[in-house]
Amino acid sequence: MRIIAGKYKRTPLKTLEGLDTRPTKDMVKEALYSSLSIDEGSRFLDLFAGSGAIGIEAISRGASKVVFNDANPEACKIIKENLRKINEDARVYDLPYEECLFKLNEYPFDYIYLDPPYAFEEYDRLFELIETYPVLAAMGIRIAEVRKNVDLKDHYADLYLYKERRYGISKLLYYRRRNEDE
């Protein structure tokens, strides 16, 4: 696994051994980032971070604030090792997602990336908490990476599905608030 673009392009990243995490494939990362407008002011939350590859890719592409969370302390050690490889510092939490969202409610993120384990079944609760705690900026985007056979709702509160893309056994679902023109 490696960083695919930006300031730290081609830097290899360490992954957690075992079946508890599954690194996002380069093809999916490329598709994800080609659809986002990451810039120097972007704030990015990688809520189920695993190795941190998605959030580190955001740093490489210029995001100014990236926060990582994974409930697995071993995954958090890997994230910190990967951040040291690129000589970057970022907040890394090892909390259940509910506690992390509660803790981070003081600043809204432009992008929230959700890639929970495939066995995860609490999407309604997860999306409800994202709406309950003001962690998503007014024009922010929430992206969920799920198994291709997982069906999520077309909208959660005032966030609507505006794009869905399939890649092998995974798919990316993009949610945002509707513009007044839509």
C-alpha atoms as a printed R data frame, in Angstrom:
    type eleno elety resid chain resno       x      y      z
1   ATOM     1    CA   MET     A     1   0.000  0.000  0.000
2   ATOM     2    CA   ARG     A     2   1.226  3.483 -0.851
3   ATOM     3    CA   ILE     A     3   0.220  7.114 -1.196
4   ATOM     4    CA   ILE     A     4  -0.949  7.581 -4.790
5   ATOM     5    CA   ALA     A     5  -0.741 11.355 -5.334
6   ATOM     6    CA   GLY     A     6   0.267 14.700 -3.901
7   ATOM     7    CA   LYS     A     7   3.189 15.807 -1.794
8   ATOM     8    CA   TYR     A     8   4.032 12.298 -0.534
9   ATOM     9    CA   LYS     A     9   3.263 10.353 -3.710
10  ATOM    10    CA   ARG     A    10   4.669  6.783 -3.810
11  ATOM    11    CA   THR     A    11   5.456  6.698 -0.080
12  ATOM    12    CA   PRO     A    12   4.823  3.139  1.150
13  ATOM    13    CA   LEU     A    13   2.449  2.743  4.075
14  ATOM    14    CA   LYS     A    14   2.311  0.036  6.688
15  ATOM    15    CA   THR     A    15  -0.929 -1.910  7.192
16  ATOM    16    CA   LEU     A    16  -2.322 -3.834 10.099
17  ATOM    17    CA   GLU     A    17  -1.826 -7.582  9.811
18  ATOM    18    CA   GLY     A    18  -4.864 -9.840  9.817
19  ATOM    19    CA   LEU     A    19  -8.407 -9.728  8.547
20  ATOM    20    CA   ASP     A    20  -9.763 -6.975 10.805
21  ATOM    21    CA   THR     A    21  -8.791 -4.237  8.354
22  ATOM    22    CA   ARG     A    22  -8.927 -4.200  4.593
23  ATOM    23    CA   PRO     A    23  -6.896 -1.528  2.830
24  ATOM    24    CA   THR     A    24  -8.756  0.522  0.255
25  ATOM    25    CA   LYS     A    25  -7.446 -0.313 -3.205
26  ATOM    26    CA   ASP     A    26  -5.563  2.350 -5.203
27  ATOM    27    CA   MET     A    27  -8.309  2.354 -7.851
28  ATOM    28    CA   VAL     A    28 -10.912  3.257 -5.207
29  ATOM    29    CA   LYS     A    29  -8.656  5.912 -3.624
30  ATOM    30    CA   GLU     A    30  -8.033  7.494 -7.026
31  ATOM    31    CA   ALA     A    31 -11.758  7.556 -7.809
32  ATOM    32    CA   LEU     A    32 -12.532  8.975 -4.376
33  ATOM    33    CA   TYR     A    33 -10.031 11.802 -4.587
34  ATOM    34    CA   SER     A    34 -10.785 12.661 -8.206
35  ATOM    35    CA   SER     A    35 -14.339 13.419 -7.064
36  ATOM    36    CA   LEU     A    36 -13.349 15.621 -4.088
37  ATOM    37    CA   SER     A    37 -11.902 19.118 -4.010
38  ATOM    38    CA   ILE     A    38  -9.259 18.785 -1.313
39  ATOM    39    CA   ASP     A    39  -7.380 22.034 -0.784
40  ATOM    40    CA   GLU     A    40  -5.294 23.740  1.903
41  ATOM    41    CA   GLY     A    41  -8.343 24.701  3.926
42  ATOM    42    CA   SER     A    42  -9.990 21.280  3.878
43  ATOM    43    CA   ARG     A    43 -10.824 19.488  7.114
44  ATOM    44    CA   PHE     A    44 -11.049 15.688  6.850
45  ATOM    45    CA   LEU     A    45 -12.208 13.040  9.335
46  ATOM    46    CA   ASP     A    46 -11.256  9.397  8.753
47  ATOM    47    CA   LEU     A    47 -13.587  7.823 11.328
48  ATOM    48    CA   PHE     A    48 -12.752  4.113 10.902
49  ATOM    49    CA   ALA     A    49  -9.178  4.765  9.836
50  ATOM    50    CA   GLY     A    50  -7.508  1.330  9.842
51  ATOM    51    CA   SER     A    51  -3.977  2.078  8.581
52  ATOM    52    CA   GLY     A    52  -4.823  5.749  8.027
53  ATOM    53    CA   ALA     A    53  -4.234  5.527  4.268
54  ATOM    54    CA   ILE     A    54  -7.335  7.527  3.289
55  ATOM    55    CA   GLY     A    55  -6.623 10.393  5.700
56  ATOM    56    CA   ILE     A    56  -2.901 10.368  4.882
57  ATOM    57    CA   GLU     A    57  -3.821 10.648  1.207
58  ATOM    58    CA   ALA     A    58  -5.861 13.748  2.154
59  ATOM    59    CA   ILE     A    59  -2.777 15.215  3.891
60  ATOM    60    CA   SER     A    60  -0.656 14.463  0.827
61  ATOM    61    CA   ARG     A    61  -3.193 16.288 -1.341
62  ATOM    62    CA   GLY     A    62  -3.175 19.381  0.861
63  ATOM    63    CA   ALA     A    63  -5.855 19.040  3.556
64  ATOM    64    CA   SER     A    64  -5.013 21.348  6.438
65  ATOM    65    CA   LYS     A    65  -6.659 19.382  9.236
66  ATOM    66    CA   VAL     A    66  -7.010 15.606  9.259
67  ATOM    67    CA   VAL     A    67  -8.249 13.612 12.238
68  ATOM    68    CA   PHE     A    68  -8.013  9.828 12.451
69  ATOM    69    CA   ASN     A    69 -10.017  7.462 14.615
70  ATOM    70    CA   ASP     A    70 -10.031  3.713 14.979
71  ATOM    71    CA   ALA     A    71 -11.325  1.757 17.962
72  ATOM    72    CA   ASN     A    72  -8.420 -0.688 17.580
73  ATOM    73    CA   PRO     A    73  -5.328  0.578 19.485
74  ATOM    74    CA   GLU     A    74  -3.056 -1.488 17.198
75  ATOM    75    CA   ALA     A    75  -4.471  0.303 14.151
76  ATOM    76    CA   CYS     A    76  -3.755  3.633 15.853
77  ATOM    77    CA   LYS     A    77  -0.119  2.612 16.340
78  ATOM    78    CA   ILE     A    78   0.117  1.880 12.595
79  ATOM    79    CA   ILE     A    79  -1.460  5.259 11.771
80  ATOM    80    CA   LYS     A    80   1.110  7.027 13.947
81  ATOM    81    CA   GLU     A    81   3.951  5.089 12.295
82  ATOM    82    CA   ASN     A    82   2.635  6.060  8.857
83  ATOM    83    CA   LEU     A    83   2.374  9.714  9.905
84  ATOM    84    CA   ARG     A    84   6.006  9.609 11.098
85  ATOM    85    CA   LYS     A    85   7.038  8.288  7.656
86  ATOM    86    CA   ILE     A    86   5.772 11.498  6.072
87  ATOM    87    CA   ASN     A    87   6.866 13.667  9.016
88  ATOM    88    CA   GLU     A    88   3.326 14.914  9.663
89  ATOM    89    CA   ASP     A    89   1.430 15.302 12.885
90  ATOM    90    CA   ALA     A    90  -2.319 14.775 13.265
91  ATOM    91    CA   ARG     A    91  -4.794 13.838 15.956
92  ATOM    92    CA   VAL     A    92  -5.264 10.090 16.284
93  ATOM    93    CA   TYR     A    93  -7.997  8.724 18.543
94  ATOM    94    CA   ASP     A    94  -8.664  5.134 19.540
95  ATOM    95    CA   LEU     A    95 -12.307  5.541 20.505
96  ATOM    96    CA   PRO     A    96 -15.596  3.903 19.610
97  ATOM    97    CA   TYR     A    97 -17.100  6.014 16.820
98  ATOM    98    CA   GLU     A    98 -19.836  7.410 19.120
99  ATOM    99    CA   GLU     A    99 -17.293  8.795 21.567
100 ATOM   100    CA   CYS     A   100 -15.133 10.191 18.786
101 ATOM   101    CA   LEU     A   101 -18.047 12.072 17.199
102 ATOM   102    CA   PHE     A   102 -19.023 13.474 20.609
103 ATOM   103    CA   LYS     A   103 -15.435 14.562 21.294
104 ATOM   104    CA   LEU     A   104 -15.058 16.246 17.884
105 ATOM   105    CA   ASN     A   105 -18.276 18.231 17.918
106 ATOM   106    CA   GLU     A   106 -16.472 21.562 18.213
107 ATOM   107    CA   TYR     A   107 -15.290 21.749 14.608
108 ATOM   108    CA   PRO     A   108 -17.083 20.810 11.430
109 ATOM   109    CA   PHE     A   109 -15.330 18.734  8.791
110 ATOM   110    CA   ASP     A   110 -15.603 19.284  5.051
111 ATOM   111    CA   TYR     A   111 -15.261 15.547  4.473
112 ATOM   112    CA   ILE     A   112 -16.114 12.603  6.698
113 ATOM   113    CA   TYR     A   113 -14.921  9.248  5.399
114 ATOM   114    CA   LEU     A   114 -16.647  6.173  6.785
115 ATOM   115    CA   ASP     A   115 -15.153  2.761  6.113
116 ATOM   116    CA   PRO     A   116 -16.301  0.575  9.002
117 ATOM   117    CA   PRO     A   117 -15.707 -3.173  9.066
118 ATOM   118    CA   TYR     A   118 -17.866 -5.035  6.547
119 ATOM   119    CA   ALA     A   119 -19.816 -6.657  9.404
120 ATOM   120    CA   PHE     A   120 -20.879 -3.198 10.676
121 ATOM   121    CA   GLU     A   121 -24.666 -2.828 10.882
122 ATOM   122    CA   GLU     A   122 -25.154  0.448 12.747
123 ATOM   123    CA   TYR     A   123 -25.353  2.838  9.775
124 ATOM   124    CA   ASP     A   124 -28.622  4.437 10.889
125 ATOM   125    CA   ARG     A   125 -27.140  5.197 14.311
126 ATOM   126    CA   LEU     A   126 -23.835  6.370 12.830
127 ATOM   127    CA   PHE     A   127 -25.511  8.784 10.428
128 ATOM   128    CA   GLU     A   128 -27.902  9.990 13.126
129 ATOM   129    CA   LEU     A   129 -24.929 10.847 15.361
130 ATOM   130    CA   ILE     A   130 -23.202 12.713 12.549
131 ATOM   131    CA   GLU     A   131 -26.324 14.871 12.335
132 ATOM   132    CA   THR     A   132 -26.730 15.151 16.121
133 ATOM   133    CA   TYR     A   133 -23.194 16.386 16.713
134 ATOM   134    CA   PRO     A   134 -22.247 19.261 14.398
135 ATOM   135    CA   VAL     A   135 -19.231 17.490 12.896
136 ATOM   136    CA   LEU     A   136 -20.112 17.981  9.222
137 ATOM   137    CA   ALA     A   137 -19.745 21.451  7.688
138 ATOM   138    CA   ALA     A   138 -22.829 22.999  6.052
139 ATOM   139    CA   MET     A   139 -21.627 22.032  2.564
140 ATOM   140    CA   GLY     A   140 -19.656 19.028  3.779
141 ATOM   141    CA   ILE     A   141 -19.614 15.620  2.156
142 ATOM   142    CA   ARG     A   142 -19.935 12.283  3.887
143 ATOM   143    CA   ILE     A   143 -18.521  9.305  1.996
144 ATOM   144    CA   ALA     A   144 -19.267  5.719  3.007
145 ATOM   145    CA   GLU     A   145 -17.296  2.768  1.671
146 ATOM   146    CA   VAL     A   146 -19.396 -0.384  1.992
147 ATOM   147    CA   ARG     A   147 -19.727 -3.845  0.461
148 ATOM   148    CA   LYS     A   148 -21.479 -3.663 -2.897
149 ATOM   149    CA   ASN     A   149 -24.477 -5.625 -1.569
150 ATOM   150    CA   VAL     A   150 -25.078 -3.229  1.365
151 ATOM   151    CA   ASP     A   151 -28.004 -0.911  0.730
152 ATOM   152    CA   LEU     A   152 -28.049  2.357  2.590
153 ATOM   153    CA   LYS     A   153 -30.853  4.902  2.527
154 ATOM   154    CA   ASP     A   154 -31.128  7.617 -0.111
155 ATOM   155    CA   HIS     A   155 -31.078 10.206  2.646
156 ATOM   156    CA   TYR     A   156 -30.417 10.565  6.352
157 ATOM   157    CA   ALA     A   157 -31.959 13.654  7.934
158 ATOM   158    CA   ASP     A   158 -30.963 16.420  5.516
159 ATOM   159    CA   LEU     A   159 -28.089 14.549  3.843
160 ATOM   160    CA   TYR     A   160 -28.919 13.052  0.452
161 ATOM   161    CA   LEU     A   161 -27.160 10.449 -1.630
162 ATOM   162    CA   TYR     A   162 -25.923 12.231 -4.741
163 ATOM   163    CA   LYS     A   163 -23.467  9.712 -6.152
164 ATOM   164    CA   GLU     A   164 -22.799  5.971 -5.955
165 ATOM   165    CA   ARG     A   165 -19.850  4.190 -7.571
166 ATOM   166    CA   ARG     A   166 -19.004  0.466 -7.539
167 ATOM   167    CA   TYR     A   167 -15.474 -0.972 -7.513
168 ATOM   168    CA   GLY     A   168 -15.178 -4.757 -7.301
169 ATOM   169    CA   ILE     A   169 -16.678 -5.871 -3.996
170 ATOM   170    CA   SER     A   170 -16.943 -2.296 -2.669
171 ATOM   171    CA   LYS     A   171 -18.913  0.802 -3.427
172 ATOM   172    CA   LEU     A   172 -18.608  4.450 -2.452
173 ATOM   173    CA   LEU     A   173 -21.718  6.394 -1.451
174 ATOM   174    CA   TYR     A   174 -21.514 10.200 -1.375
175 ATOM   175    CA   TYR     A   175 -23.935 12.253  0.735
176 ATOM   176    CA   ARG     A   176 -24.373 16.020  1.056
177 ATOM   177    CA   ARG     A   177 -27.015 18.587  1.841
178 ATOM   178    CA   ARG     A   178 -29.064 19.727 -1.119
179 ATOM   179    CA   ASN     A   179 -28.256 23.087 -2.631
180 ATOM   180    CA   GLU     A   180 -31.154 25.520 -2.886
181 ATOM   181    CA   ASP     A   181 -30.985 25.042 -6.688
182 ATOM   182    CA   GLU     A   182 -31.621 21.268 -6.442
